Amino acid sequence: MFGLRIDDVNREEAVRHIERFFKEDRFHYIVTLNPEGVVIAQDNKIFSSVVNGADLVVADGSWLVRAVRFLGGAIKERVAGIDLLLDILSLCKEKGYSVYLLGAKEDTIVSAKKRLEDIFPGIRILGFHNGYFDIEEEAKIVEEINSLKPDFLVVGLGMPKQEIWINRHRDLSVRLAIGVGGSFDVISGNIPRAPYWMQVIGLEWFYRVLKDPKRVKRLSFIPRFFLLVLKSKLGVV
């Protein structure tokens, strides 16, 4: 839909694919696509290509699920990125897979690491780094990841930067990578997650704006997304 690949999977099916990814001795990456990402991809062909080249693309957004169904596509359910992340980390704890965290501010990523170690006792988080780095520091991060060889790389640099970064480093010594946007802020406890009822009706983004007013400037994607859906329905695009 919208020139982008979106896999028709529910959360349980997504996890089954991920279990297979960990068993294969090669690099895989997951995109958690939301309406904002759909809009970004219309103008950013590099990002569009990265989405379509992913091993798994889940619909992270109830409005994206509604739009796909409205346009006649098949999609089982929303697979929220943060929920899928926690599922993967639970699998990592269970199977002994190692993890590396990249993104957010220094205090946030430190807090997120500690919180995850509390949630998943015994999980092997081999290393972490904040998301603020220059080209020279990036080379050191890549070197460290390749040295540690984590099974799972979690990147929170924001969309589309995180997906493009992951794709650019497909030669990393990891088996699975995923972009998680602002999930480290939620996991660390800096920003609470929206109440379940707001998640269900598609207002999680509104809750995030209430908690972090600086995000309001990002809401320009909303009318653009609905216009894109309307044009698709009318066959204009």
MIDREN-854978 format. One record per atom (N, C-alpha, C, O, CB): x, y, z; residue in one letter. Coordinates in steps of 0.05 Angstrom, whole numbers, padded with zeros to 5 digits, always signed. Glycine has a CB too. Example, Ala and Ser with C-alpha at 12.3 -4.5 7.8 and 13.67 -1.06 7.14 Angstrom:
+00264-00114+00156A/+00246-00090+00156A/+00264-00066+00156A/+00285-00066+00169A/+00226-00089+00181A/+00257-00045+00142S/+00273-00021+00143S/+00258+00001+00157S/+00268+00023+00161S/+00282-00012+00114S/
END
This chain:
+00017-00024+00000M/+00000+00000+00000M/+00018+00025+00000M/+00039+00026+00013M/-00019+00000+00025M/+00009+00046-00015F/+00024+00071-00016F/+00052+00067-00027F/+00070+00082-00021F/+00025+00084+00011F/+00056+00046-00043G/+00082+00040-00054G/+00101+00026-00034G/+00125+00024-00038G/+00095+00064-00064G/+00089+00017-00011L/+00106+00006+00010L/+00096-00022+00017L/+00073-00028+00015L/+00105+00023+00035L/+00115-00039+00024R/+00109-00066+00033R/+00100-00065+00062R/+00114-00054+00079R/+00133-00085+00029R/+00078-00078+00068I/+00068-00081+00095I/+00060-00110+00099I/+00042-00119+00084I/+00045-00061+00103I/+00072-00124+00117D/+00066-00153+00120D/+00040-00157+00136D/+00036-00145+00156D/+00089-00167+00133D/+00024-00175+00126D/-00001-00182+00139D/+00004-00202+00160D/-00001-00226+00157D/-00022-00193+00118D/+00013-00193+00183V/+00019-00211+00206V/+00007-00199+00231V/+00005-00175+00234V/+00049-00215+00209V/+00000-00217+00250N/-00007-00208+00276N/+00018-00209+00294N/+00040-00217+00284N/-00030-00225+00289N/+00015-00202+00319R/+00039-00201+00336R/+00051-00228+00340R/+00076-00231+00340R/+00031-00189+00364R/+00035-00249+00344E/+00045-00276+00348E/+00060-00286+00323E/+00081-00298+00326E/+00022-00295+00355E/+00049-00280+00300E/+00062-00289+00275E/+00089-00274+00271E/+00108-00286+00261E/+00044-00284+00251E/+00089-00248+00278A/+00114-00233+00276A/+00136-00246+00293A/+00159-00248+00284A/+00109-00204+00284A/+00129-00254+00317V/+00149-00266+00335V/+00159-00292+00323V/+00182-00299+00326V/+00136-00271+00363V/+00141-00308+00310R/+00150-00333+00298R/+00170-00328+00276R/+00190-00343+00273R/+00126-00348+00287R/+00166-00307+00260H/+00185-00299+00239H/+00212-00292+00253H/+00233-00300+00243H/+00175-00276+00222H/+00210-00277+00274I/+00234-00268+00288I/+00250-00291+00300I/+00275-00291+00299I/+00227-00248+00311I/+00236-00311+00310E/+00250-00335+00320E/+00266-00348+00298E/+00288-00358+00302E/+00229-00356+00331E/+00255-00348+00274R/+00270-00359+00251R/+00294-00342+00243R/+00315-00352+00237R/+00251-00362+00226R/+00290-00315+00245F/+00312-00297+00238F/+00337-00303+00256F/+00359-00303+00246F/+00304-00268+00241F/+00332-00307+00281F/+00354-00312+00300F/+00369-00338+00294F/+00393-00340+00300F/+00344-00313+00329F/+00355-00356+00281K/+00368-00382+00275K/+00384-00381+00249K/+00400-00399+00244K/+00347-00404+00274K/+00379-00361+00233E/+00393-00359+00208E/+00419-00342+00211E/+00418-00321+00224E/+00375-00346+00186E/+00440-00351+00200D/+00466-00339+00204D/+00470-00316+00184D/+00488-00318+00167D/+00489-00359+00202D/+00454-00296+00186R/+00457-00272+00169R/+00442-00249+00181R/+00427-00252+00201R/+00446-00277+00140R/+00446-00225+00170F/+00434-00200+00180F/+00405-00198+00172F/+00398-00203+00149F/+00450-00176+00171F/+00387-00191+00191H/+00359-00185+00185H/+00352-00159+00198H/+00364-00151+00218H/+00340-00208+00195H/+00332-00145+00186Y/+00322-00121+00200Y/+00292-00118+00197Y/+00280-00126+00177Y/+00336-00096+00190Y/+00280-00106+00218I/+00251-00103+00219I/+00244-00073+00218I/+00258-00057+00230I/+00240-00115+00245I/+00223-00066+00203V/+00213-00039+00203V/+00186-00039+00216V/+00168-00054+00208V/+00212-00027+00174V/+00182-00021+00236T/+00155-00018+00248T/+00144+00008+00236T/+00150+00030+00244T/+00157-00016+00280T/+00127+00004+00216L/+00117+00027+00199L/+00092+00039+00211L/+00073+00025+00217L/+00112+00017+00170L/+00092+00065+00214N/+00068+00080+00223N/+00060+00100+00202N/+00073+00103+00182N/+00074+00094+00250N/+00037+00114+00206P/+00028+00134+00186P/+00049+00155+00180P/+00051+00164+00157P/+00003+00147+00195P/+00064+00164+00200E/+00084+00184+00195E/+00105+00173+00176E/+00115+00187+00158E/+00097+00193+00221E/+00113+00148+00180G/+00132+00136+00162G/+00122+00133+00134G/+00138+00136+00115G/+00140+00108+00173G/+00097+00128+00131V/+00085+00126+00104V/+00088+00153+00090V/+00095+00154+00066V/+00055+00118+00106V/+00082+00174+00104V/+00084+00201+00092V/+00113+00208+00085V/+00119+00218+00064V/+00073+00222+00111V/+00131+00202+00103I/+00160+00207+00099I/+00169+00192+00074I/+00185+00203+00058I/+00177+00198+00123I/+00160+00168+00070A/+00169+00151+00047A/+00160+00162+00020A/+00172+00156+00000A/+00158+00123+00051A/+00139+00178+00020Q/+00129+00189-00005Q/+00150+00209-00016Q/+00151+00212-00041Q/+00102+00203-00001Q/+00165+00222+00001D/+00185+00242-00008D/+00213+00231-00006D/+00231+00241-00020D/+00182+00267+00009D/+00218+00211+00011N/+00244+00201+00015N/+00247+00173+00003N/+00239+00153+00015N/+00251+00200+00046N/+00257+00172-00021K/+00259+00147-00036K/+00279+00128-00024K/+00277+00104-00027K/+00266+00152-00065K/+00299+00139-00011I/+00319+00121+00003I/+00304+00106+00025I/+00308+00082+00028I/+00343+00138+00014I/+00289+00120+00041F/+00274+00108+00062F/+00254+00088+00051F/+00250+00066+00062F/+00260+00129+00080F/+00240+00095+00030S/+00221+00077+00017S/+00234+00051+00009S/+00223+00029+00013S/+00208+00091-00008S/+00258+00053-00003S/+00273+00030-00011S/+00281+00013+00013S/+00281-00012+00012S/+00298+00038-00027S/+00288+00026+00035V/+00296+00012+00059V/+00273-00004+00070V/+00276-00027+00078V/+00308+00031+00080V/+00249+00008+00071V/+00225-00005+00081V/+00220-00030+00064V/+00215-00052+00075V/+00201+00014+00080V/+00220-00027+00037N/+00214-00049+00020N/+00235-00071+00019N/+00230-00093+00010N/+00209-00039-00008N/+00259-00065+00030G/+00280-00085+00031G/+00282-00099+00057G/+00298-00117+00061G/+00306-00072+00025G/+00264-00092+00076A/+00265-00104+00103A/+00256-00133+00103A/+00242-00142+00085A/+00248-00088+00123A/+00265-00148+00123D/+00257-00176+00125D/+00229-00178+00137D/+00215-00198+00132D/+00276-00191+00143D/+00220-00157+00151L/+00193-00157+00163L/+00185-00128+00166L/+00199-00112+00178L/+00192-00173+00190L/+00160-00122+00157V/+00149-00095+00160V/+00122-00098+00174V/+00103-00109+00162V/+00146-00079+00133V/+00120-00088+00198V/+00094-00090+00213V/+00080-00064+00213V/+00093-00043+00212V/+00099-00101+00241V/+00054-00065+00215A/+00037-00040+00216A/+00036-00030+00244A/+00020-00040+00260A/+00009-00046+00204A/+00052-00010+00250D/+00053+00001+00277D/+00036+00027+00277D/+00046+00049+00274D/+00082+00007+00286D/+00010+00024+00281G/-00008+00047+00281G/-00036+00038+00274G/-00040+00027+00252G/+00002+00068+00262G/-00055+00043+00292S/-00082+00034+00286S/-00094+00049+00262S/-00110+00038+00248S/-00100+00039+00311S/-00085+00074+00258W/-00096+00088+00234W/-00084+00077+00209W/-00097+00078+00188W/-00090+00118+00236W/-00061+00066+00210L/-00049+00053+00186L/-00065+00028+00180L/-00071+00022+00157L/-00019+00047+00190L/-00072+00012+00200V/-00088-00012+00197V/-00115-00005+00185V/-00124-00018+00167V/-00091-00027+00224V/-00128+00016+00196R/-00154+00025+00185R/-00152+00033+00156R/-00169+00027+00140R/-00165+00048+00202R/-00130+00048+00150A/-00127+00057+00122A/-00123+00034+00103A/-00135+00034+00081A/-00103+00076+00121A/-00107+00015+00110V/-00102-00009+00093V/-00128-00023+00088V/-00134-00031+00065V/-00081-00028+00106V/-00144-00027+00109R/-00170-00041+00106R/-00189-00025+00089R/-00204-00036+00073R/-00182-00047+00133R/-00189+00002+00093F/-00207+00020+00078F/-00201+00018+00048F/-00218+00021+00031F/-00204+00048+00088F/-00175+00014+00042L/-00167+00013+00014L/-00168-00016+00003L/-00159-00020-00020L/-00139+00024+00011L/-00179-00034+00018G/-00183-00061+00008G/-00160-00080+00013G/-00160-00103+00003G/-00188-00061-00020G/-00140-00072+00029G/-00118-00090+00035G/-00124-00108+00059G/-00142-00102+00075G/-00093-00074+00040G/-00108-00129+00062A/-00112-00147+00084A/-00090-00142+00105A/-00066-00141+00099A/-00110-00177+00075A/-00099-00137+00129I/-00080-00134+00152I/-00093-00144+00177I/-00116-00136+00183I/-00071-00104+00154I/-00080-00161+00191K/-00093-00174+00214K/-00097-00155+00238K/-00119-00154+00250K/-00077-00198+00223K/-00076-00141+00245E/-00077-00124+00269E/-00054-00105+00270E/-00034-00109+00256E/-00079-00140+00294E/-00056-00085+00287R/-00033-00068+00293R/-00013-00084+00309R/-00020-00098+00328R/-00042-00042+00307R/+00013-00081+00302V/+00034-00092+00318V/+00051-00069+00328V/+00069-00059+00313V/+00051-00113+00301V/+00046-00059+00352A/+00060-00036+00362A/+00089-00042+00365A/+00097-00063+00375A/+00048-00028+00389A/+00106-00023+00357G/+00135-00027+00358G/+00145-00033+00385G/+00162-00051+00388G/+00148-00003+00347G/+00136-00019+00406I/+00146-00023+00433I/+00138-00051+00443I/+00153-00063+00458I/+00137-00001+00451I/+00114-00060+00436D/+00105-00086+00444D/+00122-00108+00431D/+00130-00127+00444D/+00075-00090+00437D/+00127-00104+00405L/+00144-00124+00391L/+00172-00124+00402L/+00184-00145+00405L/+00144-00117+00361L/+00182-00100+00409L/+00209-00099+00421L/+00210-00115+00447L/+00229-00130+00451L/+00216-00070+00426L/+00190-00112+00464L/+00190-00126+00489L/+00187-00156+00484L/+00198-00172+00499L/+00167-00116+00507L/+00172-00164+00464D/+00170-00192+00457D/+00197-00204+00449D/+00204-00226+00457D/+00149-00196+00434D/+00212-00188+00433I/+00238-00197+00424I/+00257-00199+00447I/+00273-00218+00449I/+00249-00179+00402I/+00256-00179+00465L/+00274-00180+00488L/+00268-00203+00507L/+00286-00215+00519L/+00273-00153+00503L/+00242-00210+00509S/+00234-00233+00524S/+00245-00259+00512S/+00255-00276+00526S/+00203-00235+00526S/+00244-00260+00486L/+00256-00283+00471L/+00286-00284+00475L/+00298-00305+00479L/+00249-00281+00441L/+00299-00260+00475C/+00328-00260+00480C/+00335-00270+00507C/+00355-00285+00510C/+00338-00231+00477C/+00319-00263+00527K/+00324-00273+00554K/+00321-00304+00555K/+00337-00318+00566K/+00306-00260+00575K/+00299-00313+00543E/+00292-00341+00543E/+00313-00358+00529E/+00321-00380+00538E/+00265-00346+00531E/+00323-00348+00506K/+00341-00364+00489K/+00371-00357+00494K/+00388-00370+00483K/+00334-00360+00460K/+00376-00337+00510G/+00403-00329+00515G/+00416-00312+00493G/+00440-00310+00492G/+00420-00354+00518G/+00399-00299+00476Y/+00410-00282+00456Y/+00419-00255+00468Y/+00407-00245+00487Y/+00388-00276+00434Y/+00441-00245+00458S/+00453-00220+00469S/+00442-00196+00455S/+00432-00197+00432S/+00483-00221+00467S/+00445-00172+00468V/+00432-00148+00459V/+00451-00124+00461V/+00468-00123+00478V/+00407-00142+00476V/+00448-00105+00442Y/+00462-00080+00443Y/+00441-00058+00439Y/+00424-00060+00421Y/+00485-00078+00421Y/+00443-00036+00454L/+00424-00014+00453L/+00438+00011+00442L/+00459+00018+00452L/+00412-00009+00481L/+00425+00024+00423L/+00436+00048+00411L/+00414+00069+00408L/+00394+00064+00394L/+00450+00042+00384L/+00418+00093+00420G/+00399+00114+00416G/+00393+00130+00441G/+00402+00123+00463G/+00374+00103+00405G/+00377+00151+00438A/+00367+00168+00459A/+00390+00184+00473A/+00413+00182+00465A/+00353+00151+00480A/+00383+00199+00494K/+00403+00213+00509K/+00418+00194+00528K/+00408+00172+00533K/+00390+00237+00525K/+00441+00203+00537E/+00458+00185+00554E/+00443+00176+00579E/+00442+00152+00585E/+00483+00200+00563E/+00430+00194+00594D/+00416+00186+00618D/+00392+00168+00612D/+00385+00150+00627D/+00407+00210+00633D/+00380+00173+00589T/+00357+00156+00581T/+00365+00128+00574T/+00352+00109+00583T/+00342+00169+00557T/+00386+00125+00558I/+00394+00098+00550I/+00405+00082+00574I/+00402+00058+00576I/+00416+00099+00528I/+00418+00096+00593V/+00428+00083+00617V/+00404+00073+00634V/+00404+00050+00643V/+00446+00102+00634V/+00384+00090+00637S/+00360+00083+00652S/+00345+00060+00638S/+00335+00042+00651S/+00341+00107+00656S/+00343+00061+00612A/+00329+00040+00596A/+00343+00013+00600A/+00330-00007+00603A/+00328+00048+00566A/+00370+00014+00599K/+00385-00011+00603K/+00379-00023+00630K/+00373-00047+00633K/+00415-00006+00600K/+00380-00007+00651K/+00375-00017+00678K/+00346-00027+00681K/+00342-00047+00694K/+00380+00006+00698K/+00328-00013+00669R/+00299-00021+00671R/+00295-00048+00657R/+00281-00065+00667R/+00281+00001+00658R/+00307-00051+00634L/+00305-00077+00619L/+00317-00100+00635L/+00307-00122+00634L/+00318-00074+00592L/+00339-00094+00648E/+00352-00115+00664E/+00334-00122+00689E/+00336-00145+00699E/+00379-00106+00674E/+00318-00104+00698D/+00299-00109+00719D/+00275-00125+00708D/+00265-00144+00721D/+00289-00083+00732D/+00265-00117+00684I/+00242-00131+00672I/+00249-00159+00664I/+00233-00178+00667I/+00232-00115+00648I/+00273-00162+00653F/+00282-00188+00642F/+00308-00197+00657F/+00329-00195+00645F/+00287-00187+00611F/+00305-00206+00682P/+00329-00214+00697P/+00346-00235+00682P/+00336-00255+00672P/+00321-00226+00724P/+00372-00229+00680G/+00389-00248+00667G/+00394-00241+00637G/+00410-00254+00624G/+00379-00275+00669G/+00380-00222+00626I/+00383-00215+00598I/+00412-00205+00593I/+00423-00191+00610I/+00362-00193+00589I/+00423-00212+00571R/+00451-00205+00565R/+00453-00180+00548R/+00453-00182+00523R/+00465-00229+00551R/+00454-00157+00560I/+00458-00132+00546I/+00487-00126+00546I/+00499-00118+00566I/+00441-00108+00559I/+00500-00130+00523L/+00529-00130+00521L/+00540-00101+00521L/+00563-00096+00529L/+00539-00144+00497L/+00524-00082+00512G/+00534-00055+00510G/+00512-00036+00502G/+00490-00044+00495G/+00557-00053+00490G/+00518-00010+00503F/+00499+00010+00496F/+00514+00036+00489F/+00537+00040+00497F/+00478+00015+00519F/+00500+00053+00474H/+00512+00080+00468H/+00489+00099+00462H/+00468+00090+00452H/+00531+00078+00443H/+00492+00124+00470N/+00471+00144+00464N/+00469+00149+00434N/+00486+00140+00419N/+00477+00170+00480N/+00448+00164+00427G/+00443+00168+00398G/+00455+00194+00387G/+00448+00203+00365G/+00414+00168+00393G/+00473+00206+00402Y/+00485+00231+00394Y/+00515+00226+00388Y/+00531+00225+00406Y/+00481+00253+00415Y/+00521+00224+00363F/+00549+00217+00355F/+00556+00229+00328F/+00538+00232+00311F/+00554+00187+00355F/+00581+00235+00324D/+00590+00245+00298D/+00602+00222+00282D/+00601+00199+00291D/+00612+00268+00302D/+00613+00227+00259I/+00622+00206+00241I/+00645+00190+00255I/+00646+00166+00252I/+00632+00218+00215I/+00663+00205+00269E/+00685+00191+00282E/+00675+00172+00304E/+00684+00150+00307E/+00705+00211+00293E/+00656+00182+00320E/+00645+00166+00341E/+00629+00143+00330E/+00629+00121+00341E/+00627+00183+00359E/+00615+00147+00307E/+00600+00126+00295E/+00618+00102+00287E/+00610+00079+00291E/+00585+00136+00270E/+00641+00108+00277A/+00660+00087+00269A/+00668+00071+00294A/+00671+00046+00292A/+00686+00099+00256A/+00671+00084+00317K/+00678+00069+00341K/+00654+00052+00351K/+00658+00030+00361K/+00686+00089+00363K/+00630+00062+00347I/+00606+00047+00355I/+00604+00022+00338I/+00600+00000+00348I/+00581+00064+00352I/+00608+00025+00311V/+00607+00002+00293V/+00629-00018+00300V/+00624-00042+00300V/+00611+00011+00264V/+00652-00008+00307E/+00674-00026+00315E/+00667-00041+00340E/+00673-00065+00343E/+00700-00010+00319E/+00655-00027+00359E/+00647-00040+00384E/+00626-00062+00380E/+00628-00084+00391E/+00637-00020+00405E/+00606-00055+00364I/+00585-00075+00358I/+00597-00100+00345I/+00590-00122+00352I/+00563-00062+00340I/+00614-00095+00325N/+00627-00118+00311N/+00644-00134+00330N/+00648-00159+00326N/+00643-00108+00288N/+00656-00121+00350S/+00673-00135+00369S/+00656-00152+00388S/+00663-00174+00395S/+00690-00115+00385S/+00634-00140+00397L/+00616-00154+00416L/+00599-00175+00403L/+00592-00195+00416L/+00598-00134+00430L/+00592-00171+00377K/+00575-00190+00362K/+00549-00197+00377K/+00543-00220+00382K/+00591-00216+00358K/+00533-00176+00383P/+00507-00182+00395P/+00488-00195+00375P/+00490-00190+00351P/+00494-00156+00406P/+00470-00211+00385D/+00450-00223+00367D/+00429-00203+00358D/+00419-00204+00336D/+00437-00247+00381D/+00423-00184+00376F/+00400-00166+00372F/+00410-00137+00376F/+00420-00130+00397F/+00377-00172+00390F/+00405-00120+00356L/+00413-00092+00357L/+00387-00075+00357L/+00371-00077+00339L/+00431-00084+00333L/+00384-00058+00378V/+00361-00041+00381V/+00369-00012+00376V/+00386-00002+00391V/+00347-00045+00409V/+00358+00001+00356V/+00367+00028+00348V/+00344+00047+00351V/+00323+00045+00338V/+00377+00028+00319V/+00348+00067+00368G/+00327+00088+00373G/+00337+00115+00365G/+00344+00131+00382G/+00319+00088+00402G/+00338+00121+00339L/+00347+00146+00328L/+00325+00162+00315L/+00330+00184+00305L/+00370+00142+00308L/+00301+00152+00316G/+00278+00165+00302G/+00276+00157+00273G/+00297+00151+00260G/+00281+00195+00305G/+00252+00157+00263M/+00247+00150+00235M/+00249+00175+00218M/+00238+00196+00225M/+00218+00137+00232M/+00263+00173+00195P/+00274+00150+00181P/+00304+00145+00187P/+00316+00127+00176P/+00270+00153+00151P/+00316+00162+00203K/+00345+00160+00208K/+00353+00133+00217K/+00373+00122+00207K/+00353+00181+00228K/+00338+00121+00236Q/+00346+00095+00247Q/+00345+00073+00226Q/+00363+00056+00225Q/+00328+00087+00270Q/+00325+00072+00209E/+00323+00052+00188E/+00345+00055+00167E/+00356+00035+00159E/+00295+00052+00175E/+00350+00079+00160I/+00371+00084+00140I/+00398+00077+00152I/+00415+00066+00138I/+00371+00114+00131I/+00402+00083+00177W/+00427+00076+00191W/+00431+00046+00192W/+00452+00035+00186W/+00428+00087+00219W/+00410+00032+00199I/+00411+00002+00200I/+00417-00009+00173I/+00434-00027+00170I/+00384-00009+00211I/+00404+00001+00152N/+00408-00010+00125N/+00437-00004+00116N/+00449-00021+00102N/+00388+00002+00106N/+00448+00019+00123R/+00475+00026+00115R/+00496+00008+00129R/+00518+00005+00118R/+00481+00055+00122R/+00488-00004+00151H/+00507-00021+00166H/+00498-00050+00166H/+00499-00064+00186H/+00510-00011+00195H/+00489-00059+00143R/+00480-00087+00140R/+00502-00107+00144R/+00497-00131+00148R/+00467-00091+00113R/+00527-00098+00143D/+00549-00116+00147D/+00557-00120+00176D/+00577-00132+00183D/+00573-00107+00131D/+00541-00108+00195L/+00547-00111+00223L/+00544-00141+00231L/+00529-00156+00220L/+00528-00094+00240L/+00560-00148+00252S/+00559-00176+00262S/+00536-00179+00281S/+00540-00185+00305S/+00586-00183+00276S/+00511-00177+00271V/+00487-00181+00286V/+00468-00198+00269V/+00470-00198+00245V/+00474-00154+00296V/+00449-00211+00282R/+00430-00227+00267R/+00403-00212+00262R/+00389-00218+00243R/+00424-00252+00282R/+00397-00193+00280L/+00372-00179+00278L/+00375-00151+00288L/+00387-00146+00309L/+00349-00194+00293L/+00363-00131+00273A/+00363-00103+00281A/+00335-00092+00278A/+00320-00101+00260A/+00384-00087+00265A/+00328-00073+00295I/+00302-00061+00293I/+00304-00031+00301I/+00320-00025+00319I/+00282-00075+00311I/+00289-00014+00288G/+00287+00014+00296G/+00264+00018+00314G/+00242+00009+00308G/+00285+00032+00271G/+00268+00032+00336V/+00247+00033+00357V/+00238+00062+00364V/+00223+00065+00383V/+00256+00019+00382V/+00247+00082+00348G/+00238+00109+00353G/+00243+00118+00382G/+00266+00117+00391G/+00209+00111+00347G/+00222+00127+00395G/+00224+00137+00422G/+00219+00117+00444G/+00213+00124+00467G/+00206+00160+00426G/+00221+00091+00438S/+00215+00071+00457S/+00233+00072+00482S/+00225+00064+00504S/+00217+00043+00444S/+00258+00080+00478F/+00276+00082+00502F/+00266+00102+00522F/+00269+00099+00546F/+00305+00090+00493F/+00253+00124+00513D/+00241+00143+00531D/+00219+00131+00548D/+00217+00137+00572D/+00230+00167+00515D/+00203+00113+00535V/+00181+00100+00550V/+00192+00079+00569V/+00184+00078+00592V/+00161+00088+00530V/+00211+00063+00559I/+00222+00042+00576I/+00237+00053+00600I/+00235+00042+00622I/+00241+00024+00559I/+00251+00075+00596S/+00266+00087+00618S/+00247+00099+00639S/+00255+00104+00662S/+00284+00109+00608S/+00222+00104+00631G/+00203+00117+00650G/+00202+00147+00647G/+00187+00160+00662G/+00210+00110+00678G/+00218+00159+00629N/+00217+00188+00625N/+00191+00198+00614N/+00181+00219+00622N/+00239+00196+00606N/+00179+00182+00596I/+00153+00189+00585I/+00134+00165+00588I/+00141+00143+00577I/+00155+00198+00555I/+00112+00167+00602P/+00094+00144+00606P/+00080+00137+00579P/+00076+00155+00562P/+00073+00150+00627P/+00073+00112+00576R/+00059+00104+00552R/+00029+00112+00555R/+00019+00113+00577R/+00061+00074+00547R/+00016+00117+00533A/-00012+00125+00533A/-00029+00103+00545A/-00023+00080+00543A/-00021+00131+00504A/-00051+00111+00558P/-00070+00091+00569P/-00079+00073+00546P/-00080+00081+00523P/-00094+00105+00582P/-00087+00049+00554Y/-00094+00029+00534Y/-00117+00038+00516Y/-00117+00033+00492Y/-00102+00003+00547Y/-00136+00052+00527W/-00159+00060+00511W/-00151+00080+00490W/-00163+00081+00468W/-00181+00073+00529W/-00130+00096+00495M/-00121+00115+00475M/-00105+00100+00453M/-00105+00108+00430M/-00103+00137+00488M/-00091+00079+00461Q/-00077+00062+00441Q/-00097+00050+00422Q/-00093+00049+00398Q/-00060+00040+00455Q/-00119+00039+00433V/-00139+00025+00417V/-00152+00043+00396V/-00157+00035+00374V/-00160+00013+00435V/-00159+00068+00404I/-00173+00085+00386I/-00154+00102+00369I/-00163+00119+00353I/-00192+00104+00401I/-00128+00098+00371G/-00109+00111+00354G/-00101+00139+00363G/-00094+00156+00346G/-00121+00113+00327G/-00101+00144+00388L/-00093+00170+00399L/-00068+00170+00415L/-00062+00188+00431L/-00116+00182+00415L/-00052+00149+00411E/-00027+00147+00426E/-00008+00170+00419E/+00006+00181+00436E/-00013+00120+00420E/-00009+00178+00394W/+00008+00201+00385W/+00000+00227+00399W/+00017+00243+00406W/+00005+00204+00354W/-00027+00230+00404F/-00037+00254+00417F/-00027+00255+00446F/-00020+00276+00457F/-00068+00255+00416F/-00027+00232+00459Y/-00017+00230+00487Y/+00012+00237+00488Y/+00021+00251+00507Y/-00021+00202+00498Y/+00028+00228+00468R/+00056+00235+00468R/+00060+00265+00465R/+00078+00277+00478R/+00070+00221+00445R/+00043+00278+00450V/+00045+00307+00446V/+00038+00321+00473V/+00051+00341+00480V/+00027+00317+00424V/+00018+00311+00487L/+00011+00323+00512L/+00034+00321+00532L/+00038+00340+00548L/-00014+00309+00524L/+00048+00299+00532K/+00071+00295+00550K/+00096+00309+00540K/+00114+00316+00557K/+00076+00266+00554K/+00098+00313+00514D/+00122+00326+00503D/+00113+00345+00481D/+00114+00339+00458D/+00142+00305+00491D/+00105+00370+00489P/+00094+00389+00470P/+00112+00396+00447P/+00102+00405+00426P/+00087+00415+00484P/+00138+00392+00449K/+00157+00397+00427K/+00150+00380+00403K/+00158+00387+00380K/+00186+00393+00436K/+00136+00358+00407R/+00130+00340+00385R/+00108+00350+00367R/+00102+00338+00346R/+00123+00313+00396R/+00095+00372+00375V/+00071+00382+00360V/+00079+00389+00331V/+00062+00386+00313V/+00059+00406+00374V/+00103+00398+00327K/+00112+00406+00300K/+00113+00382+00281K/+00113+00385+00257K/+00139+00419+00301K/+00113+00358+00293R/+00114+00334+00276R/+00086+00325+00266R/+00084+00307+00249R/+00127+00311+00291R/+00066+00338+00276L/+00038+00329+00270L/+00029+00337+00242L/+00006+00331+00234L/+00019+00340+00290L/+00046+00351+00227S/+00038+00359+00200S/+00033+00334+00182S/+00021+00336+00161S/+00059+00377+00187S/+00044+00311+00191F/+00040+00287+00174F/+00011+00278+00175F/+00002+00264+00156F/+00058+00264+00185F/-00005+00286+00195I/-00032+00275+00197I/-00050+00282+00174I/-00061+00265+00161I/-00045+00285+00223I/-00053+00309+00167P/-00070+00315+00143P/-00058+00303+00118P/-00073+00295+00100P/-00073+00345+00140P/-00032+00302+00116R/-00019+00291+00092R/-00025+00261+00089R/-00030+00251+00067R/+00011+00295+00092R/-00026+00247+00112F/-00033+00218+00111F/-00061+00214+00102F/-00067+00197+00084F/-00028+00206+00138F/-00080+00229+00113F/-00108+00225+00106F/-00113+00233+00077F/-00130+00221+00063F/-00126+00241+00125F/-00099+00254+00067L/-00102+00262+00039L/-00091+00239+00021L/-00102+00234+00000L/-00087+00288+00034L/-00069+00227+00029L/-00058+00205+00014L/-00077+00182+00012L/-00080+00169-00009L/-00031+00196+00026L/-00090+00175+00035V/-00110+00154+00035V/-00133+00160+00017V/-00142+00143+00001V/-00120+00149+00064V/-00143+00185+00018L/-00165+00193+00001L/-00158+00192-00028L/-00174+00182-00044L/-00174+00222+00008L/-00135+00201-00035K/-00126+00200-00063K/-00123+00171-00073K/-00130+00165-00096K/-00100+00215-00067K/-00113+00154-00055S/-00111+00126-00062S/-00138+00113-00067S/-00141+00098-00086S/-00096+00110-00040S/-00157+00121-00050K/-00184+00110-00053K/-00197+00119-00079K/-00212+00104-00092K/-00202+00119-00030K/-00192+00144-00087L/-00203+00155-00111L/-00187+00148-00136L/-00195+00155-00159L/-00206+00185-00109L/-00164+00135-00132G/-00148+00127-00155G/-00132+00150-00167G/-00124+00149-00190G/-00164+00115-00176G/-00128+00171-00151V/-00113+00194-00160V/-00083+00189-00160V/-00068+00200-00176V/-00120+00219-00144V/-00074+00172-00141V/-00046+00165-00139V/-00042+00135-00143V/-00020+00125-00143V/-00033+00174-00112V/
END
